[in-house]
Amino acid sequence: MKRDNVHYLAVGSFVLIALAALLFSIAVLSGRTGATDAYYLYYQNIAGVKFGTPVFYEGFQVGQVEEIEPRREAGSLRYRLRLHIRRDWPIPEDSVARMTASGLLAVISIDIKGGQSARILSPGDEIKGAPSINLLATLNDTAEDFRALSRDTIRPLVKDLQTQLASLLAEFRGLSRDSVRPLMDKLRGDLERADLVTEASSVLVRLNDAAGSLQQWLSVENRNNAETALSNLAQASGKLHTVLGEVEQLREHAERVLSGVEGMVDENRGDLHGAVKELRQILTTLSLRVDTVGYHLEGSSRNIHEFTRQIRENPALLISAPAPQKFQGKAPR
């Protein structure tokens, strides 16, 4: 009998020690142990921040948000957050506090980026706040900038290039053999007459200028661009031929598949009719029961949501839950 009492005492002591260790761990994780100092922080938007939001300093939890007070100053609304941070924790004057989240679905926290100033903030001072970084908003702004760049810069540049290319092609078409031959005949007749040497010289100058212009249009870059365009056109033609062959093969395969499906339907027409009839009966039964199932699912989801909300706000409910209140409403059907 005496030995049993010793065993009971040992087991009871172990349970009490484990319970005390669990309570201490919960208190440490919630950041509510030890002496703290109050600091203040101002934000225009505090989406996701509430009482108990953890405060980190360079990734290490040093406190939490104790109070949120809205203040209207100079026609705008700002929120003053009172942070309780571990006592005697050094925070440089140029430190910056920013709302962050470790992931898209993670809880919002406040992370203090330590500064380089030699002056340390005193309890009650204001910590400089910086706006939070929103990944989706940043991507949206980048998309807007790219859209504006495409509309105001790239699209006009492409249109200008198209206009220049059309003008170049028009000048090439104008320099045909029929248009050059009369000019050469006139030049030959003028050179045969000695009294028109000056006019021939001016014509040669004009021809020289025209040749220079033509040489500029027929530059290496333009010839390379024309060759590249012709090469791309040939490659596209070859790929189109290959695609047409694959489409023809796909059509033949589809015809064979349709023939097989048609034969299968003819062979199993009776079984398919029976299966459709049974499926219609099953769907009718489900349609009669779907309201009841939806009602129970909705009630279960509400209970789970309420349970998780209470656990997030007070993890201690997992250890000591309050006594259930007497239900006063009507019992669900």
C-alpha positions in Angstrom: 0.0 0.0 0.0 2.8 2.4 0.9 4.5 1.6 -2.4 1.3 2.4 -4.3 1.2 5.8 -2.7 4.8 6.5 -3.7 3.9 5.6 -7.3 0.9 7.8 -7.3 3.0 10.7 -5.9 5.7 10.2 -8.6 3.1 10.1 -11.4 1.3 13.1 -10.1 4.5 15.1 -9.8 5.5 14.2 -13.3 2.1 15.4 -14.7 2.3 18.6 -12.8 5.8 19.3 -14.0 4.8 18.5 -17.6 1.8 20.8 -17.3 3.9 23.6 -15.9 6.4 23.2 -18.7 3.6 23.3 -21.3 2.2 26.5 -19.8 5.6 28.1 -19.7 6.2 27.1 -23.4 2.9 28.6 -24.4 3.7 31.8 -22.6 7.1 32.0 -24.2 5.7 31.4 -27.7 3.1 34.1 -27.2 5.8 36.6 -26.1 4.1 37.5 -22.8 6.8 36.7 -20.3 9.3 39.0 -18.6 9.5 42.8 -18.2 8.9 44.9 -21.3 9.3 48.5 -22.5 6.7 50.3 -24.6 7.5 51.8 -28.0 5.2 53.4 -30.6 4.8 52.9 -34.3 2.6 54.7 -36.9 1.1 53.1 -40.0 -1.4 54.3 -42.6 -2.7 50.8 -43.2 -2.5 47.9 -40.7 -4.2 45.1 -42.7 -3.6 41.8 -40.8 -2.2 43.5 -37.7 -4.1 42.9 -34.4 -3.5 42.6 -30.7 -0.8 40.0 -30.0 0.9 40.3 -33.4 4.5 39.2 -32.9 7.3 41.8 -33.1 10.7 40.6 -34.4 14.1 42.2 -34.3 16.3 40.9 -37.2 14.2 37.7 -37.1 14.3 37.2 -33.3 11.0 37.7 -31.5 11.3 40.4 -28.9 7.7 41.4 -28.2 4.2 41.9 -29.5 1.6 44.5 -30.3 -0.4 45.5 -27.2 -2.6 48.3 -28.4 -3.9 49.8 -31.7 -5.2 53.4 -31.6 -6.6 55.2 -34.6 -5.7 58.8 -34.8 -6.9 61.5 -37.3 -4.2 64.1 -38.0 -4.2 66.8 -40.7 -7.2 65.3 -42.4 -5.8 61.8 -42.7 -6.2 58.7 -40.5 -3.2 57.0 -39.0 -2.9 54.1 -36.6 -0.6 54.2 -33.6 0.7 50.8 -32.4 2.0 50.4 -29.0 4.7 47.7 -29.0 5.8 45.9 -25.8 9.4 44.9 -26.4 11.8 43.0 -24.0 13.2 45.4 -21.5 16.7 46.8 -22.1 16.7 45.6 -25.7 18.9 48.0 -27.7 17.1 49.5 -30.7 19.2 52.1 -32.8 17.6 55.4 -33.6 17.6 54.7 -37.4 16.0 51.3 -37.2 13.0 50.7 -39.5 9.9 48.6 -38.6 8.1 46.9 -41.5 5.0 44.6 -41.7 6.1 41.3 -43.3 4.8 37.8 -43.9 7.0 34.7 -44.4 4.6 33.5 -47.2 1.4 34.3 -49.1 -0.7 32.6 -46.4 1.5 33.3 -43.4 0.4 35.5 -40.5 1.4 39.2 -40.6 4.2 40.2 -38.2 6.3 43.3 -37.6 10.0 43.0 -38.3 12.4 45.7 -37.0 15.5 46.1 -39.2 18.3 47.3 -37.0 20.1 50.5 -37.9 23.7 51.7 -37.6 23.2 54.7 -35.3 25.0 54.9 -32.1 22.0 56.5 -30.3 19.6 54.0 -28.8 15.9 54.7 -28.5 14.5 55.2 -25.1 11.2 53.5 -23.9 8.3 55.5 -25.2 10.1 56.7 -28.3 8.7 56.2 -31.8 10.2 53.7 -34.2 10.3 54.7 -37.8 7.8 52.7 -39.8 8.0 51.7 -43.5 5.2 50.5 -45.7 4.8 46.8 -46.2 6.0 45.0 -49.3 3.1 43.4 -51.2 4.2 40.9 -53.8 0.9 41.0 -55.7 0.8 44.8 -55.7 4.4 44.9 -56.9 3.6 42.6 -59.8 0.6 44.6 -60.7 2.6 47.8 -60.8 5.3 46.1 -63.0 2.6 45.0 -65.4 1.2 48.5 -65.6 4.7 49.9 -66.3 5.3 47.3 -69.0 1.9 48.0 -70.6 2.6 51.8 -70.7 6.1 51.1 -72.2 4.5 48.9 -74.9 1.8 51.5 -75.7 3.9 54.6 -75.6 7.3 53.4 -76.9 7.5 50.0 -78.5 4.3 50.3 -80.6 5.2 53.7 -82.1 8.7 52.5 -82.9 7.3 49.4 -84.7 4.9 51.6 -86.7 7.8 54.0 -87.7 9.9 51.0 -88.8 7.0 49.7 -90.9 6.7 53.2 -92.6 10.4 53.3 -93.3 10.4 49.8 -94.8 7.4 50.7 -97.0 9.2 53.8 -98.3 12.3 51.7 -99.0 10.3 49.2 -101.0 8.6 51.9 -102.9 12.0 53.5 -104.0 13.3 50.1 -105.0 10.2 49.5 -107.2 10.7 53.0 -108.8 14.3 52.1 -109.9 13.3 49.8 -112.7 15.1 49.1 -115.9 12.6 51.1 -118.0 13.1 54.3 -115.9 16.9 54.1 -116.0 17.2 53.5 -119.7 15.8 56.9 -120.9 18.1 58.6 -118.5 21.1 56.8 -120.0 20.1 57.5 -123.6 19.7 61.2 -122.8 23.2 61.2 -121.1 24.7 59.6 -124.2 23.2 62.1 -126.6 24.3 65.0 -124.4 27.9 63.7 -124.3 28.0 63.5 -128.1 27.6 67.2 -128.3 30.6 69.3 -127.3 28.7 72.4 -126.4 26.8 70.5 -123.6 29.8 69.4 -121.5 28.7 71.5 -118.6 25.3 70.0 -118.6 26.8 66.5 -118.9 28.9 67.3 -115.8 25.9 68.3 -113.8 24.1 65.2 -114.9 27.0 63.1 -113.8 27.0 64.8 -110.5 23.3 64.0 -110.1 23.9 60.4 -111.1 26.7 60.2 -108.6 24.4 61.5 -105.9 21.7 59.0 -107.0 24.3 56.2 -106.9 25.3 57.3 -103.4 21.7 57.2 -102.2 21.2 53.8 -103.8 24.3 52.5 -102.2 23.0 53.7 -98.8 19.7 51.9 -99.3 21.6 48.8 -100.4 23.8 48.7 -97.4 25.1 45.5 -95.8 22.6 45.7 -93.0 19.6 46.1 -95.3 20.8 43.2 -97.4 21.3 41.0 -94.3 17.8 41.9 -93.1 16.3 41.0 -96.5 18.2 37.7 -96.5 17.1 37.0 -93.0 13.4 37.7 -93.9 13.7 35.3 -96.9 15.3 32.6 -94.8 12.6 32.9 -92.1 9.9 32.7 -94.8 11.5 29.5 -96.2 11.7 28.0 -92.7 8.1 28.9 -92.0 7.0 27.3 -95.3 8.8 24.1 -94.4 7.3 24.0 -91.0 3.9 24.7 -92.5 4.3 21.7 -94.8 5.2 19.5 -91.8 2.2 20.7 -89.8 -0.1 20.0 -92.7 1.2 16.4 -92.8 0.7 16.0 -89.1 -2.9 17.4 -89.4 -3.6 14.9 -92.1 -2.3 12.1 -90.0 -4.4 13.3 -87.1 -7.5 13.4 -89.3 -6.9 9.8 -90.4 -6.4 8.7 -86.8 -9.6 10.6 -85.7 -11.6 8.8 -88.4 -10.3 5.4 -87.2 -11.1 6.3 -83.6 -14.6 7.5 -84.5 -15.2 4.3 -86.5 -14.2 2.2 -83.4 -16.4 4.3 -81.1 -19.3 3.9 -83.5 -18.9 0.1 -83.5 -18.6 0.0 -79.7 -21.8 2.0 -79.3 -23.6 -0.3 -81.6 -22.5 -3.4 -79.8 -23.2 -2.0 -76.3 -26.3 0.1 -77.0 -28.5 -2.0 -74.6 -25.9 -1.8 -71.8 -25.5 2.0 -72.3 -29.2 2.5 -72.1 -29.4 0.6 -68.8 -26.4 2.5 -67.4 -28.0 5.9 -68.4 -31.2 4.8 -66.7 -29.3 3.9 -63.5 -27.3 7.1 -63.6 -30.6 9.1 -63.9 -32.0 7.3 -60.8 -28.7 8.0 -58.8 -28.8 11.7 -59.8 -32.5 11.9 -58.8 -31.7 10.4 -55.3 -28.7 12.8 -54.9 -30.8 15.8 -55.8 -33.3 14.8 -53.1 -30.5 14.5 -50.5 -28.3 17.4 -51.5 -30.0 20.0 -49.4 -29.6 17.9 -46.2 -25.9 17.1 -47.0 -25.3 20.8 -47.8 -26.9 21.9 -44.5 -24.7 19.5 -42.4 -21.6 20.5 -44.3 -22.3 24.2 -43.7 -22.8 23.6 -40.0 -19.6 21.5 -39.8 -17.6 24.2 -41.6 -18.9 26.9 -39.3 -18.0 24.9 -36.2 -14.5 24.2 -37.6 -14.0 27.9 -38.4 -15.1 29.0 -34.9 -12.9 26.4 -33.3 -9.8 27.5 -35.2 -10.5 31.2 -34.6 -10.7 30.6 -30.8 -7.5 28.5 -30.8 -5.6 31.2 -32.7 -6.8 33.9 -30.3 -6.2 31.8 -27.1 -4.1 28.6 -27.5 -4.6 27.9 -23.8 -8.1 26.6 -24.7 -6.5 23.4 -25.7 -5.5 22.8 -22.1 -8.4 24.3 -20.1 -11.6 25.0 -21.9 -14.5 26.9 -20.2 -17.6 25.2 -19.3 -20.1 24.9 -22.2 -22.9 27.5 -22.1 -26.5 26.4 -22.1 -28.0 26.4 -25.6 -30.9 28.8 -25.8 -31.8 28.7 -29.5 -33.9 26.2 -31.3 -32.5 22.8 -32.0 -31.5 22.3 -35.7 -33.7 19.9 -37.7 
